[in-house]
Amino acid sequence: MTQRPTVDAKKVLASAAFFFNEHKFLIISLSVIAGFFFFLWRFASPSWSDFGLNAFTETVGIILTVFLVDQIIKNQERRRIFPLQVAAFRDVASFVDGLAVFWLNAYNNSGQGELPPPPEAPSMQEFLTMTYFTQILKRINLDAEAPVIPKRTWWDYFPQQEDSFRQLGEKILERHAAVLDPYAYELVHRVLDGFLDPHVGLKMLPVLRQLGGLGPNEAWEQLPEGHRNRLGRYWVIFDEQLKDFADLHAWYRANKKLYLGHD
């Protein structure tokens, strides 16, 4: 069950600061007028003092009314779009957490039957670094069977999964542009253009298989037969691409309680 957002003191102060920046000219103008009327009330002759007091209180009332009405409208809008934001967050969760778990499973099953089990990653954020992905590139034998049913090799499984996650990411960009946090939206876009780029990503494995991989083939062909088709021969990953992936996953973890009600 999702929780509706609550308003606390920090959010009210932040809203007030945003309101001031948004209506700076109006607030400064009304404040100057209120200051003038305050001066009349406190320092002018008695005949003008009553006028100054009434005008000052009216002006302050106008400022408070504008602020309160603005807050009421914004709170109504927040309540209206919150279910849409929850739906957007769930799609981001399926996309980025699903992608992270997929790669963690690939890491844990890399070199199965050929190499010793890899060291356990202490956390997902630490796993989404070059340290662990370098091991994936070295350990996964594309000729081996992936741990899925129906049985297939990593040659087939990787392109299928990348295509599936690309579709999830593209759906987020198409459906949730109006309600998703702009920071998260940008990161989804960057993950699609970087880590999941179809022109250089795992979708290209069939083509690169025919070409013999990336770079000179002689060094790879000198390895024992079971080690020639390691993932690192056909796919490269750059630190900045992995960082976008990790940053999006960190955003998902940081906002999970807000949108889903639990960590």
ABEGO torsion letter per residue (X at the ends): XBBBBBBBAAAAAAAAAAAAAAAAAAAAAAAAAAAAAAAAAAABBAAAAAAAAAAAAAAAAAAAAAAAAAAAAAAAAAAAAAAAAAAAAAAAAAAAAAAAAAAAAAAAABGBGABBBBBBBABAAAABBAAAAAAAAAABBAABBBBBOBBBBAAAAAAAAAAAAAAAAAAAAAAAAAABBAAAAAAAAAAAABAABAAABAAAAAAAAAAGEBEBAAAAAABBAAAAABAAAABBBBAAAAAAAAAAAAAAAAAAAAAAGBX
